[in-house]
Amino acid sequence: MSEIYVMQRANGDVFALDHSRGFCVPLFHSNSDAMTARSRNGGMLLFKPIALNDRLLQEIVPKEGRSDVALLLVKDPLRSLKHGLPLERAELLLLLGNPA
């Protein structure tokens, strides 16, 4: 299973950006990419990188038919977090090695 990281606060909140249709959750390829993005975005200072697990998947991955949460795979953590690759739920599951 490939590791993908999200930013999470101690109380369990996951970092998300305002998006035109709701929220956008940035995803990162590595812990260091997430920390680099955090150093460039003051809104992420209270968040730390957490490997995406089944519980977090259920919490943040939009269910089929829901469009208020967008997933964005950040390719370059030095650029704006909004310049990532949009992912659908099925694409994320395949990337994580979970075809379900």
N, C-alpha and C positions, 0 to 999 in steps of 0.2 A: 504494500500500500504506500503510495506516494504521500508525503506530508505536505499539507497546505496549512497555513497559519492565518488566524484572525487575531484581532486585538481585543482583549477582554479586560475589564476592570475587576477589582477585587470583589465587588458585589455581584459579579456575574454578567453585567451589562456588556454587550458586544458593541464595538465602535462602528458607527454608521454615519454616512454623510447624507445631507438632504439631497433628494433626487427629485426630478420633475414629477414623477408619479408616486413618490413615497420616500423610501430610504435606499441607500446603496451601501452594501457591506464590502469593503476592500479585502481581498484575499492575497496572501503572499506566498511565494515559492519557498522561502526560508525564514528562519528566525532573524538572521542578519538583515534581510531585506525589510522585514517588519520594523526592526529597530532603526534602520536608516530612515524609513518613512516617518517614524515617530520623532526622530530628531529634527525633521523638517516641518512638522505640523504640531503646533502647540496644543491643539485640541486632543492630541493622543497621549499627552504626557502622563496621564493617570492610568493608561492602558499598557498591558504587556502582551507579548506574543504567546499564543496558546495554539498547539497543534489541534486541528479540527478533528473532533471525535464524534461518535454516534450521537451523543447527547446534544452537542452543539449543532450538528447537522439538523437534527429535528427542530431545534430552536430557531435557526437562522435560514435554512434553505426553504425557499417558498414552495408551498404545496402546488401541485398542478392546478392551473387556473388562477392562481393568485399572482398579481402583478405589482403589488405595493412594495416589494423588496427585490432590489436588483443585486446581483453578485458581480463583482468586478475583479478579475485577476490582474494584479498590478505587475506589469512586466519590468518597469524601471522605477524603483522607489525614490529616485532623485527627481522625478517629474511629478506633476500634480497627480493626486490620487484618482482624479477623474479620467486620466489617460490610460485606462487599462482595457483588458479584453472582457467584454460582457460574457457571462456564462449562464447557461440554462441549468436547471437542476440536474438533468440527465448527463450533461457534459461534466459537471462537477463530480458526480458519482463515478463516471468512467475514469476521470483523472485520478480519483482516490482509489481506484481499483475495486469499486463496489458497484457492480452492474445492476443492482436491484432498483 
